[in-house]
Amino acid sequence: MNSNLIGILFPLVPLAFVLAVIYLYIRGGREVDEYGRTFLQGHSLADYARAHPESFRADGSFVRCHACGGRQFSATWTSKTKYGTHYSHVCRQCGIELWRTTL
């Protein structure tokens, strides 16, 4: 009796696995889509310039970090979604995220 039950259920294991993978792919895809769509909200260069005008010259070029006064920043690749390639611009002295861009 147990061998019949195993014989019936065993072929269903790969099907259950495939369905679980499909479900997780779709669910994860929605989360990545949401991340890409909202990546810049409140974190764009314009948002940073509005919040910290002292960090920029009159011509709009970056002068210094608002937190530590550091004058260098680096752009770090964060992710790639259907909305573009996302970068985080970070102060090289204190490590704080200054703003984000999407190309």
Biotite code that builds the C-alpha atoms (Angstrom):
import biotite.structure as struc

atoms = struc.array([
    struc.Atom([0.000, 0.000, 0.000], chain_id="A", res_id=1, res_name="MET", atom_name="CA", element="C"),
    struc.Atom([2.796, 2.466, 0.886], chain_id="A", res_id=2, res_name="ASN", atom_name="CA", element="C"),
    struc.Atom([4.697, 1.656, -2.303], chain_id="A", res_id=3, res_name="SER", atom_name="CA", element="C"),
    struc.Atom([1.589, 2.482, -4.371], chain_id="A", res_id=4, res_name="ASN", atom_name="CA", element="C"),
    struc.Atom([1.278, 5.841, -2.622], chain_id="A", res_id=5, res_name="LEU", atom_name="CA", element="C"),
    struc.Atom([4.966, 6.595, -3.233], chain_id="A", res_id=6, res_name="ILE", atom_name="CA", element="C"),
    struc.Atom([4.581, 5.528, -6.845], chain_id="A", res_id=7, res_name="GLY", atom_name="CA", element="C"),
    struc.Atom([1.713, 7.969, -7.297], chain_id="A", res_id=8, res_name="ILE", atom_name="CA", element="C"),
    struc.Atom([3.242, 10.930, -5.427], chain_id="A", res_id=9, res_name="LEU", atom_name="CA", element="C"),
    struc.Atom([6.834, 10.622, -6.651], chain_id="A", res_id=10, res_name="PHE", atom_name="CA", element="C"),
    struc.Atom([6.126, 11.899, -10.211], chain_id="A", res_id=11, res_name="PRO", atom_name="CA", element="C"),
    struc.Atom([4.408, 14.949, -8.695], chain_id="A", res_id=12, res_name="LEU", atom_name="CA", element="C"),
    struc.Atom([7.578, 16.135, -6.922], chain_id="A", res_id=13, res_name="VAL", atom_name="CA", element="C"),
    struc.Atom([9.211, 17.626, -10.062], chain_id="A", res_id=14, res_name="PRO", atom_name="CA", element="C"),
    struc.Atom([5.917, 19.307, -10.995], chain_id="A", res_id=15, res_name="LEU", atom_name="CA", element="C"),
    struc.Atom([5.637, 20.855, -7.518], chain_id="A", res_id=16, res_name="ALA", atom_name="CA", element="C"),
    struc.Atom([9.224, 22.063, -7.790], chain_id="A", res_id=17, res_name="PHE", atom_name="CA", element="C"),
    struc.Atom([8.624, 23.673, -11.198], chain_id="A", res_id=18, res_name="VAL", atom_name="CA", element="C"),
    struc.Atom([5.462, 25.384, -9.958], chain_id="A", res_id=19, res_name="LEU", atom_name="CA", element="C"),
    struc.Atom([7.301, 26.709, -6.893], chain_id="A", res_id=20, res_name="ALA", atom_name="CA", element="C"),
    struc.Atom([10.100, 28.113, -9.081], chain_id="A", res_id=21, res_name="VAL", atom_name="CA", element="C"),
    struc.Atom([7.584, 29.813, -11.398], chain_id="A", res_id=22, res_name="ILE", atom_name="CA", element="C"),
    struc.Atom([5.741, 31.328, -8.428], chain_id="A", res_id=23, res_name="TYR", atom_name="CA", element="C"),
    struc.Atom([8.946, 32.683, -6.872], chain_id="A", res_id=24, res_name="LEU", atom_name="CA", element="C"),
    struc.Atom([10.124, 34.058, -10.237], chain_id="A", res_id=25, res_name="TYR", atom_name="CA", element="C"),
    struc.Atom([6.862, 35.946, -10.777], chain_id="A", res_id=26, res_name="ILE", atom_name="CA", element="C"),
    struc.Atom([6.783, 37.222, -7.195], chain_id="A", res_id=27, res_name="ARG", atom_name="CA", element="C"),
    struc.Atom([10.432, 38.289, -7.310], chain_id="A", res_id=28, res_name="GLY", atom_name="CA", element="C"),
    struc.Atom([9.885, 39.967, -10.668], chain_id="A", res_id=29, res_name="GLY", atom_name="CA", element="C"),
    struc.Atom([7.197, 42.178, -9.169], chain_id="A", res_id=30, res_name="ARG", atom_name="CA", element="C"),
    struc.Atom([9.516, 43.213, -6.334], chain_id="A", res_id=31, res_name="GLU", atom_name="CA", element="C"),
    struc.Atom([12.336, 44.050, -8.757], chain_id="A", res_id=32, res_name="VAL", atom_name="CA", element="C"),
    struc.Atom([9.884, 46.003, -10.914], chain_id="A", res_id=33, res_name="ASP", atom_name="CA", element="C"),
    struc.Atom([8.706, 48.009, -7.885], chain_id="A", res_id=34, res_name="GLU", atom_name="CA", element="C"),
    struc.Atom([12.322, 48.674, -6.854], chain_id="A", res_id=35, res_name="TYR", atom_name="CA", element="C"),
    struc.Atom([13.240, 49.944, -10.307], chain_id="A", res_id=36, res_name="GLY", atom_name="CA", element="C"),
    struc.Atom([10.127, 52.078, -10.619], chain_id="A", res_id=37, res_name="ARG", atom_name="CA", element="C"),
    struc.Atom([10.625, 53.805, -7.250], chain_id="A", res_id=38, res_name="THR", atom_name="CA", element="C"),
    struc.Atom([14.448, 53.882, -7.160], chain_id="A", res_id=39, res_name="PHE", atom_name="CA", element="C"),
    struc.Atom([14.771, 57.660, -7.573], chain_id="A", res_id=40, res_name="LEU", atom_name="CA", element="C"),
    struc.Atom([11.797, 58.768, -5.473], chain_id="A", res_id=41, res_name="GLN", atom_name="CA", element="C"),
    struc.Atom([13.147, 61.324, -3.031], chain_id="A", res_id=42, res_name="GLY", atom_name="CA", element="C"),
    struc.Atom([16.761, 60.430, -3.857], chain_id="A", res_id=43, res_name="HIS", atom_name="CA", element="C"),
    struc.Atom([17.484, 62.137, -7.191], chain_id="A", res_id=44, res_name="SER", atom_name="CA", element="C"),
    struc.Atom([20.205, 64.726, -7.737], chain_id="A", res_id=45, res_name="LEU", atom_name="CA", element="C"),
    struc.Atom([17.515, 67.444, -7.872], chain_id="A", res_id=46, res_name="ALA", atom_name="CA", element="C"),
    struc.Atom([16.134, 66.261, -4.511], chain_id="A", res_id=47, res_name="ASP", atom_name="CA", element="C"),
    struc.Atom([19.625, 66.354, -2.984], chain_id="A", res_id=48, res_name="TYR", atom_name="CA", element="C"),
    struc.Atom([20.311, 69.826, -4.409], chain_id="A", res_id=49, res_name="ALA", atom_name="CA", element="C"),
    struc.Atom([17.016, 71.133, -2.987], chain_id="A", res_id=50, res_name="ARG", atom_name="CA", element="C"),
    struc.Atom([17.736, 69.665, 0.445], chain_id="A", res_id=51, res_name="ALA", atom_name="CA", element="C"),
    struc.Atom([21.425, 70.731, 0.527], chain_id="A", res_id=52, res_name="HIS", atom_name="CA", element="C"),
    struc.Atom([21.997, 73.805, -1.662], chain_id="A", res_id=53, res_name="PRO", atom_name="CA", element="C"),
    struc.Atom([25.258, 74.515, 0.198], chain_id="A", res_id=54, res_name="GLU", atom_name="CA", element="C"),
    struc.Atom([26.734, 71.413, -1.430], chain_id="A", res_id=55, res_name="SER", atom_name="CA", element="C"),
    struc.Atom([26.667, 72.991, -4.912], chain_id="A", res_id=56, res_name="PHE", atom_name="CA", element="C"),
    struc.Atom([28.150, 75.982, -6.718], chain_id="A", res_id=57, res_name="ARG", atom_name="CA", element="C"),
    struc.Atom([25.968, 78.533, -8.484], chain_id="A", res_id=58, res_name="ALA", atom_name="CA", element="C"),
    struc.Atom([26.545, 76.682, -11.780], chain_id="A", res_id=59, res_name="ASP", atom_name="CA", element="C"),
    struc.Atom([25.113, 73.472, -10.250], chain_id="A", res_id=60, res_name="GLY", atom_name="CA", element="C"),
    struc.Atom([28.378, 71.554, -9.910], chain_id="A", res_id=61, res_name="SER", atom_name="CA", element="C"),
    struc.Atom([28.939, 69.483, -6.767], chain_id="A", res_id=62, res_name="PHE", atom_name="CA", element="C"),
    struc.Atom([31.223, 71.032, -4.137], chain_id="A", res_id=63, res_name="VAL", atom_name="CA", element="C"),
    struc.Atom([31.051, 68.956, -0.948], chain_id="A", res_id=64, res_name="ARG", atom_name="CA", element="C"),
    struc.Atom([29.166, 66.371, 1.082], chain_id="A", res_id=65, res_name="CYS", atom_name="CA", element="C"),
    struc.Atom([26.559, 67.895, 3.382], chain_id="A", res_id=66, res_name="HIS", atom_name="CA", element="C"),
    struc.Atom([27.495, 65.517, 6.225], chain_id="A", res_id=67, res_name="ALA", atom_name="CA", element="C"),
    struc.Atom([31.298, 65.647, 6.367], chain_id="A", res_id=68, res_name="CYS", atom_name="CA", element="C"),
    struc.Atom([32.438, 68.225, 3.811], chain_id="A", res_id=69, res_name="GLY", atom_name="CA", element="C"),
    struc.Atom([34.164, 65.590, 1.668], chain_id="A", res_id=70, res_name="GLY", atom_name="CA", element="C"),
    struc.Atom([34.790, 66.734, -1.880], chain_id="A", res_id=71, res_name="ARG", atom_name="CA", element="C"),
    struc.Atom([34.853, 63.395, -3.683], chain_id="A", res_id=72, res_name="GLN", atom_name="CA", element="C"),
    struc.Atom([32.103, 60.931, -4.427], chain_id="A", res_id=73, res_name="PHE", atom_name="CA", element="C"),
    struc.Atom([31.891, 57.671, -6.297], chain_id="A", res_id=74, res_name="SER", atom_name="CA", element="C"),
    struc.Atom([29.071, 56.227, -8.365], chain_id="A", res_id=75, res_name="ALA", atom_name="CA", element="C"),
    struc.Atom([28.413, 52.610, -7.461], chain_id="A", res_id=76, res_name="THR", atom_name="CA", element="C"),
    struc.Atom([26.357, 50.292, -9.643], chain_id="A", res_id=77, res_name="TRP", atom_name="CA", element="C"),
    struc.Atom([23.332, 49.137, -7.664], chain_id="A", res_id=78, res_name="THR", atom_name="CA", element="C"),
    struc.Atom([21.133, 47.152, -10.025], chain_id="A", res_id=79, res_name="SER", atom_name="CA", element="C"),
    struc.Atom([19.674, 46.849, -13.493], chain_id="A", res_id=80, res_name="LYS", atom_name="CA", element="C"),
    struc.Atom([15.932, 46.698, -14.107], chain_id="A", res_id=81, res_name="THR", atom_name="CA", element="C"),
    struc.Atom([13.675, 47.357, -17.078], chain_id="A", res_id=82, res_name="LYS", atom_name="CA", element="C"),
    struc.Atom([13.741, 51.002, -15.975], chain_id="A", res_id=83, res_name="TYR", atom_name="CA", element="C"),
    struc.Atom([17.497, 51.286, -16.501], chain_id="A", res_id=84, res_name="GLY", atom_name="CA", element="C"),
    struc.Atom([20.811, 50.821, -14.749], chain_id="A", res_id=85, res_name="THR", atom_name="CA", element="C"),
    struc.Atom([20.732, 52.244, -11.237], chain_id="A", res_id=86, res_name="HIS", atom_name="CA", element="C"),
    struc.Atom([23.649, 53.955, -9.487], chain_id="A", res_id=87, res_name="TYR", atom_name="CA", element="C"),
    struc.Atom([24.139, 55.227, -5.956], chain_id="A", res_id=88, res_name="SER", atom_name="CA", element="C"),
    struc.Atom([26.439, 58.235, -5.549], chain_id="A", res_id=89, res_name="HIS", atom_name="CA", element="C"),
    struc.Atom([28.309, 57.956, -2.246], chain_id="A", res_id=90, res_name="VAL", atom_name="CA", element="C"),
    struc.Atom([30.691, 60.301, -0.417], chain_id="A", res_id=91, res_name="CYS", atom_name="CA", element="C"),
    struc.Atom([34.174, 58.761, -0.486], chain_id="A", res_id=92, res_name="ARG", atom_name="CA", element="C"),
    struc.Atom([35.049, 60.178, 2.930], chain_id="A", res_id=93, res_name="GLN", atom_name="CA", element="C"),
    struc.Atom([32.088, 59.246, 5.145], chain_id="A", res_id=94, res_name="CYS", atom_name="CA", element="C"),
    struc.Atom([30.244, 56.703, 2.957], chain_id="A", res_id=95, res_name="GLY", atom_name="CA", element="C"),
    struc.Atom([26.825, 58.366, 3.091], chain_id="A", res_id=96, res_name="ILE", atom_name="CA", element="C"),
    struc.Atom([24.595, 58.049, 0.035], chain_id="A", res_id=97, res_name="GLU", atom_name="CA", element="C"),
    struc.Atom([24.234, 61.484, -1.526], chain_id="A", res_id=98, res_name="LEU", atom_name="CA", element="C"),
    struc.Atom([21.893, 60.828, -4.460], chain_id="A", res_id=99, res_name="TRP", atom_name="CA", element="C"),
    struc.Atom([20.874, 58.203, -7.016], chain_id="A", res_id=100, res_name="ARG", atom_name="CA", element="C"),
    struc.Atom([20.779, 58.139, -10.794], chain_id="A", res_id=101, res_name="THR", atom_name="CA", element="C"),
    struc.Atom([19.326, 55.883, -13.434], chain_id="A", res_id=102, res_name="THR", atom_name="CA", element="C"),
    struc.Atom([20.819, 55.615, -16.922], chain_id="A", res_id=103, res_name="LEU", atom_name="CA", element="C"),
])
